[in-house]
């Protein structure tokens, strides 16, 4: 099978997988993706879909393997975000298994890692709060960050425009002000995630963080 023919076959298999997934025929979608990977082991899209399908079946370790391979191949931020969210699910599962199994002599649950909470919020504001189990906070930070993302794109576009030979683009004062707000959101999110993890480890209510009295 020639290169072009193989690529065309892989595309058809991916299309089939998408259709079967939409029809909720997950096993057929998985088989199509596996066949695509067999033809092209470096097909990031097939690995990512296999990760999605494995995650839907609660096969989290297998899903992580496929997501990491997909990220190695294409480096997409969306895939990296899936890896981070899946890592949280795996951690939650392990904590759940510990809480229903043999407890430590102190009888306490697994402690949160403040550094991990901080790093997750640095990766994407709200992930640290999600790790801490503070779902409303997580949703708030994530929504605010998504709303401000176009402004971040505008700033970087203006800063990089001279490098592309198109001349400097003017940036309004409001754009710079929103950029400062974005920096503030990141700082508050990662600091709050770290302080909240410490507070939760000390037995305080998850609804409060180190910022509150």
Number of C-alpha atoms within 10 A of each C-alpha: 8 7 9 9 10 14 16 12 17 22 16 14 21 24 15 17 26 20 15 17 17 11 11 11 13 20 13 17 25 23 15 23 27 20 17 25 20 12 15 16 14 16 21 23 20 27 25 23 23 28 29 21 21 20 17 12 12 13 14 20 15 16 25 23 16 23 27 19 20 24 21 14 15 13 13 12 10 10 20 17 17 19 20 18 16 19 16 18 16 17 14 16 13 12 16 13 12 15 15 8 9 9 13 11 6 6 9 12 13 16 12 18 16 24 16 18 27 27 17 25 28 19 15 18 29 32 31 34 29 21 27 26 17 20 16 13 21 21 16 13 21 21 13 14 19 12 10 16 13 10 18 17 12 16 19 10 14 16 15 15 13 12 10 8 8 10 12 14 14 9 13 9 9 10 14 15 11 15 19 11 14 18 12 11 20 20 16 17 26 27 23 24 35 26 19 30 30 21 18 20 19 10 10 14 11 16 13 15 20 16 10 7 5
